[in-house]
């Protein structure tokens, strides 16, 4: 069991089905890069972290984390609405990575992560 598994089961129990917006992230060197995005209709709680990670690996990207957002409080949303909301989310995240804090942020092991403010780094002088 991972934090992802706990979140998925709890959210499904609350909603009896929901649409999730997924943003695959590259993490490293103090950077958070948006790599790929998709939406998924969750109609059961039987997908576990290893299967989800396989799907994320299928993106072909070297990812370090993923952030997931419910597409709406109404539960399941239509594909066209999910696509529009995902596009809006990607544009918002492009401008402000701190919005990741509003989602469910997981590492490659399916464990919750937290996005902290970066401390300013002093310039390196040669």
Secondary structure by P-SEA (a helix, b strand, c coil): ccaaaaaaaaaaaacccbbbbbbbbbbcccccccccccccccccccccaaaaaaaaaaccccccbbbbbcccccccccaaaaaaaaaaaaaaaaacccccccccccccccbbbbbccccccccccc
